[in-house]
Amino acid sequence: MNDQRVLGQFETLKNSGTVQLSTNRGKLIFLFLLTLVFTLFGLGMMFASYGQAATVAGMFGSGSFWIGLLVVVFFGILGIPSLFSQIVQKRQLTLDKQGFRYGKPHSAGTDPELEIRWDEVEGMGLARVSRSTMVAMKLTSEGYERYESQLTGSTRQLAKANQRMMGEGMIALPATIGGGPKELVTLLGLAHGQYGPPEVREGYARAQAEAHADAEAVTHDPRAERPRTADPQE
């Protein structure tokens, strides 16, 4: 993770009021190919269960058939079109002092730009989903309802699938934004601490003060200032 880049982006946000990050097309192509492999694997499981079953009813009674079907639905029907659309036209994450927006700028209709306010965020962290690390974010009940009202078509189905895997009120931001999920969650955490609800800002300010006090204590520690003496020569 590039700490200096994250701190620079945070300073830009504080000074100019906004900072923009774009998706990485190289990462998107890699994820698209990986999703294609998973889809073929799911199809293989379905065809294998069909070949092993004596009847159609026996195929539907096979656990591997339903696992394969789930893989095909999630990766093939939901994942492939979404990733292909992002490869063709990059998405953008825009942070400001009120919240953030993600999607195709100024888009509407079937693929609108989604907006989340800082006071709608309860917490965030990294989550591992299908070998891909994403930024997982917990929204308030009101925040998730407003987020869900902005979804249309395949984005709604994908959001439901993410929520089933990660939990109620959870949303995920792709690993392809900016410098990667670790940098993104750090930047979002700094912005949330600076512009979130009062209790979050107080906790962030308290943590900053404690870190500053610890740094001052180390700086003025006599043991840290004591010069080293050379070992005696025999």
Stockholm file with secondary structure:
# STOCKHOLM 1.0

chainA/1-234         MNDQRVLGQFETLKNSGTVQLSTNRGKLIFLFLLTLVFTLFGLGMMFASYGQAATVAGMFGSGSFWIGLLVVVFFGILGIPSLFSQIVQKRQLTLDKQGFRYGKPHSAGTDPELEIRWDEVEGMGLARVSRSTMVAMKLTSEGYERYESQLTGSTRQLAKANQRMMGEGMIALPATIGGGPKELVTLLGLAHGQYGPPEVREGYARAQAEAHADAEAVTHDPRAERPRTADPQE
#=GR chainA/1-234 SS CCHHHHHHHHHHHHHHSEEEEEBCHHHHHHHHHHHHHHHHHHHHHHHHHHHHCSSHHHHHTCHHHHHHHHHIIIIIIIIHHHHHHHHHSCCEEEEESSEEEEESTTCCTTSCCEEEEGGGEEEEEEEEETTEEEEEEEECHHHHHHHHHTCCHHHHHHHHHHHHHHCTTEEEECTTBTTCHHHHHHHHHHHHHHHSCHHHHHHHHHHHHHHHHHHHHHHTCHHHHCCCCCCCCC
#=GC SS_cons         CCHHHHHHHHHHHHHHSEEEEEBCHHHHHHHHHHHHHHHHHHHHHHHHHHHHCSSHHHHHTCHHHHHHHHHIIIIIIIIHHHHHHHHHSCCEEEEESSEEEEESTTCCTTSCCEEEEGGGEEEEEEEEETTEEEEEEEECHHHHHHHHHTCCHHHHHHHHHHHHHHCTTEEEECTTBTTCHHHHHHHHHHHHHHHSCHHHHHHHHHHHHHHHHHHHHHHTCHHHHCCCCCCCCC
//
